[in-house]
Amino acid sequence: MLRGALPLHAKVIKPAEEAEKTVRTDRLRARIAFLSDTLCQGRATGSTGSSEAAMWIVRMFRQQGLRPLGGSYVRHFITPTGVTGRNIIGMLPSNSTIPSASYVIVMAHYDGLGVLGDRLYPGADSNASGVAAMIQMAEMFSVMRKFRQIYRKNILFVALDAKGLNMHGAQDLWNCIESGSLVNPSTGEPIRPDMISSVVNIEQIGSTLSPIRDTRPDYLIMLGRESMPSFTQDDLAACNLRYGTGLDLGFDYYGSKDFTRLFYRKVSEQRFFVEHGIPAVMFTSGITLNNNKTYDTVDTLDLDILRKRIILIFHYLERLA
């Protein structure tokens, strides 16, 4: 045998397969169940339950090796109603030989309706599913880096607060970037708007109750594809084929131009980046009859399909990074 050659029986470890192995339905269930548990009280901005959820997200970010900005993962802000909100931000630095001045933002809001009267609104799909997906993708990137996979861009993972208060968490995130108050912990340089190459927003991604086509529950909707550079606009479909996820893909909101425009440009948090000309996409499995209901629980979600969606979005993000 030549020196340095692998024995014939040796198994070649494929990093992507190792990353995908971390996407387990039991772990997804546990994470979504925690965020939608009575302890988190529906995660209304400013509530005790919101604090529990925020600290849990901080622990998850730390566990996945994300770096805090300015010494803390938490960025406080005051909403117009006087309630204090918290965005949770962690960074996975570029590991190319030359420090990167380019960023991809991956974000998902974690707040919910909370407790109204004596009724708890768990918010499992809206949007504990998106937060769990984002955390899982951070874990997958961490695994890939252990195998020395090179990423040319820094990735900011952001759990946004105050979606229910006129998306003030997303507004504050943009304000921080515009003012230069977010600083790269590796270089000490402010993160400016012109450094943001793309934004990915994950908004309610765990259900199969609103399929694009009646016969296909294994689907995923991506809005904003046209905002990306033309040579990348087929990347999601290419990843869907290459990595065997085989999902039914939709690139508008159920064929409606008006609803596509509404969800992409008005009522979802990528809006603040879209308004400033930054390429942004939104992933969702659509609105269902469980939205804003007391029975939006983890048991209503399809975790096997959520697993496939996470794997597909992760590989799409790899192309952005």
C-alpha positions in Angstrom: 0.0 0.0 0.0 1.3 3.4 -0.9 2.2 5.6 2.1 -0.8 7.8 3.0 -3.2 5.8 0.9 -6.5 4.7 2.5 -7.0 1.0 3.1 -9.5 -0.6 0.7 -12.1 -1.1 3.4 -11.8 2.5 4.8 -15.0 4.5 4.7 -14.6 8.0 3.1 -16.4 10.5 5.3 -18.5 12.9 3.3 -18.9 16.2 5.2 -22.4 17.0 3.7 -23.7 13.6 4.8 -22.3 14.2 8.3 -24.0 17.6 8.5 -27.3 16.1 7.3 -27.1 13.4 10.0 -27.5 16.2 12.7 -31.0 17.0 11.3 -33.0 14.5 13.4 -36.7 14.7 13.8 -36.6 13.9 17.5 -34.3 16.9 18.1 -36.5 19.2 16.0 -39.5 18.1 17.9 -37.8 18.8 21.3 -36.7 22.2 20.2 -40.0 23.3 18.8 -41.8 21.8 21.8 -39.6 23.8 24.2 -40.3 27.1 22.4 -44.1 26.3 22.3 -44.2 25.0 25.9 -46.1 26.8 28.7 -42.7 27.9 30.1 -42.3 30.3 27.1 -45.9 31.5 27.4 -46.3 32.0 23.7 -43.2 34.3 23.5 -45.0 37.6 23.5 -42.5 40.5 23.3 -41.5 41.8 26.7 -43.0 38.8 28.6 -41.3 36.4 31.0 -41.8 33.7 28.5 -40.1 35.7 25.8 -37.1 36.0 28.2 -37.0 32.2 28.6 -37.1 31.8 24.8 -34.4 34.4 24.3 -32.0 32.8 26.8 -32.6 29.4 25.3 -31.7 30.7 21.8 -28.5 32.3 23.3 -27.6 28.9 24.7 -28.2 27.3 21.3 -26.1 29.9 19.5 -23.2 29.4 22.0 -23.5 25.7 21.6 -23.2 25.9 17.8 -20.1 28.0 18.1 -21.6 31.3 16.9 -19.7 34.4 18.1 -21.5 37.3 19.9 -21.2 40.8 18.5 -20.0 43.4 21.0 -19.6 40.8 23.7 -23.2 39.9 23.9 -25.7 37.9 21.7 -28.6 40.1 22.9 -29.5 43.5 21.3 -32.2 45.3 23.3 -34.5 47.8 21.7 -37.6 49.7 22.7 -40.7 49.3 20.7 -43.1 52.3 20.0 -45.4 50.9 22.7 -42.6 51.1 25.3 -42.0 47.3 25.5 -38.4 46.1 25.5 -37.6 43.7 22.7 -34.5 41.5 22.2 -32.9 40.4 19.0 -30.4 37.5 19.4 -27.5 37.7 17.0 -24.6 35.3 16.5 -21.9 35.2 13.8 -20.2 32.4 12.0 -17.0 34.0 10.6 -15.7 33.3 7.2 -12.9 30.8 7.3 -11.2 31.8 4.0 -7.6 32.8 4.2 -8.5 36.4 3.6 -10.9 38.0 6.2 -14.3 38.6 4.5 -16.1 41.9 4.4 -19.3 40.2 3.0 -22.2 38.9 5.0 -25.2 36.6 4.6 -28.0 37.1 7.1 -30.2 34.2 8.1 -33.1 35.2 10.3 -36.3 34.0 11.8 -38.6 35.8 14.3 -39.2 34.0 17.6 -42.0 36.1 19.2 -45.6 35.0 19.2 -49.0 36.1 20.5 -48.4 35.0 24.0 -51.2 34.5 26.5 -54.4 36.4 25.7 -57.0 36.3 28.5 -56.4 32.8 29.9 -55.6 31.2 26.6 -52.0 30.2 25.5 -51.1 30.5 21.9 -48.1 28.2 21.5 -46.9 29.3 18.1 -45.2 26.0 17.1 -45.4 26.6 13.4 -45.5 30.4 13.8 -42.6 30.6 14.3 -40.9 28.1 16.5 -40.5 26.0 13.4 -38.4 28.8 11.7 -36.2 29.3 14.7 -35.6 25.6 15.1 -34.7 25.4 11.4 -32.3 28.3 11.7 -30.5 26.8 14.7 -30.2 23.5 12.9 -28.6 25.2 9.9 -26.1 26.9 12.2 -25.2 23.5 13.6 -24.8 22.1 10.1 -22.4 24.9 9.1 -20.4 24.2 12.3 -20.1 20.6 11.3 -19.0 21.5 7.8 -16.3 23.8 9.2 -14.9 21.0 11.3 -14.3 19.2 8.0 -12.5 22.4 6.8 -15.2 23.3 4.3 -14.3 26.9 3.2 -17.0 29.6 3.3 -16.0 33.0 1.8 -18.6 35.0 3.7 -19.5 35.7 7.3 -23.0 34.4 8.3 -25.1 36.3 10.7 -27.8 34.2 12.4 -30.5 36.5 13.9 -33.6 35.5 16.0 -35.8 38.5 15.7 -38.2 39.8 18.3 -41.4 41.9 17.9 -42.7 40.6 14.6 -46.1 41.2 16.2 -45.3 44.8 17.0 -45.0 46.1 13.4 -41.8 44.1 12.8 -39.8 46.4 15.1 -37.1 43.8 15.6 -36.3 43.6 11.9 -36.5 47.4 11.8 -34.0 47.6 14.6 -31.7 45.1 12.9 -31.6 47.3 9.8 -31.1 50.4 11.9 -28.1 48.8 13.6 -26.5 47.9 10.3 -27.3 51.3 8.8 -25.7 53.1 11.8 -22.7 50.8 11.9 -23.3 49.7 15.5 -22.9 46.0 14.7 -19.2 45.2 14.7 -17.5 42.1 13.4 -15.9 40.4 16.4 -13.1 39.0 14.3 -12.0 42.2 12.6 -13.5 45.0 14.7 -15.0 46.6 11.6 -18.5 47.9 11.5 -21.0 45.9 9.4 -22.4 48.3 6.8 -25.3 47.9 4.4 -23.1 47.5 1.4 -21.5 44.5 3.0 -24.8 42.5 3.1 -24.7 40.3 0.0 -28.0 38.5 0.7 -30.7 37.8 3.3 -32.7 34.6 4.0 -35.8 34.9 6.1 -37.5 31.7 7.5 -41.1 32.3 8.3 -43.3 29.4 9.4 -41.9 26.3 7.7 -43.1 23.2 9.6 -46.6 22.4 8.2 -47.9 20.5 5.2 -51.5 21.7 5.5 -51.4 24.2 2.7 -49.7 22.4 -0.2 -49.0 24.1 -3.5 -50.7 21.2 -5.3 -53.2 19.0 -3.5 -51.3 15.8 -4.3 -47.9 17.0 -3.0 -47.6 17.6 0.8 -43.7 17.7 0.4 -43.4 21.2 -0.8 -41.5 24.5 -0.1 -42.3 28.1 -1.1 -39.5 30.6 -1.8 -40.4 34.2 -2.4 -38.0 36.8 -3.8 -36.0 34.6 -6.2 -36.0 37.4 -8.8 -34.1 39.7 -6.4 -31.0 37.4 -6.5 -28.3 37.6 -9.2 -29.6 35.9 -12.4 -26.9 33.3 -12.3 -28.1 32.1 -8.9 -31.8 32.0 -9.5 -31.9 28.3 -10.3 -29.7 27.3 -7.3 -32.6 26.1 -5.1 -33.9 23.8 -7.9 -30.3 22.6 -8.5 -29.8 21.8 -4.8 -33.2 20.0 -4.7 -32.0 17.7 -7.4 -28.4 17.2 -6.3 -29.1 16.5 -2.7 -32.2 14.3 -3.3 -34.7 16.3 -1.3 -37.1 16.2 -4.1 -39.5 18.8 -2.8 -42.3 20.5 -4.8 -41.0 24.0 -5.2 -43.1 27.2 -5.6 -41.7 30.6 -6.3 -44.9 32.7 -5.7 -47.6 32.7 -3.1 -50.1 30.1 -4.5 -50.1 31.8 -7.9 -51.3 35.2 -6.6 -49.3 38.3 -7.6 -51.0 40.4 -4.9 -50.4 37.9 -2.1 -46.8 37.3 -3.2 -46.2 41.1 -3.1 -47.9 41.4 0.3 -45.9 38.6 2.0 -42.6 39.5 0.3 -42.7 43.3 0.4 -45.1 44.3 3.2 -45.7 41.9 6.1 -42.5 39.8 6.4 -39.2 40.9 7.9 -37.0 40.8 4.8 -39.0 43.9 3.8 -36.5 46.3 5.4 -33.7 44.9 3.3 -35.8 44.7 0.1 -36.6 48.4 0.5 -32.9 49.1 0.4 -32.2 47.0 -2.7 -30.5 44.1 -0.9 -31.2 40.6 -2.4 -33.5 38.7 0.0 -35.6 35.6 -0.1 -38.2 34.2 2.2 -38.9 30.5 2.8 -42.3 29.4 4.1 -44.8 26.5 4.1 -47.7 29.0 4.0 -50.5 30.1 6.2 -52.7 27.4 7.6 -55.9 27.2 9.7 -53.8 26.7 12.8 -52.2 30.1 12.6 -52.8 32.3 15.6 -54.8 29.4 17.2 -54.4 27.7 20.6 -53.8 24.4 18.8 -50.7 25.5 16.8 -48.6 22.8 18.5 -45.7 20.7 17.5 -48.1 17.7 17.0 -49.6 19.5 14.0 -46.3 19.7 12.1 -44.7 17.3 9.7 -41.2 16.9 11.0 -40.1 14.5 8.2 -40.9 17.2 5.6 -39.4 19.9 7.8 -36.2 17.9 7.9 -36.1 17.8 4.1 -36.7 21.6 3.9 -33.9 22.3 6.4 -31.5 20.2 4.4 -32.4 21.9 1.1 -32.2 25.4 2.5 -28.9 24.6 4.1 -27.4 23.6 0.8 -28.9 26.6 -0.9 -27.2 28.8 1.8 -23.9 27.1 1.2 -24.0 28.5 -2.4 -24.7 32.0 -1.0 -21.8 31.7 1.4 
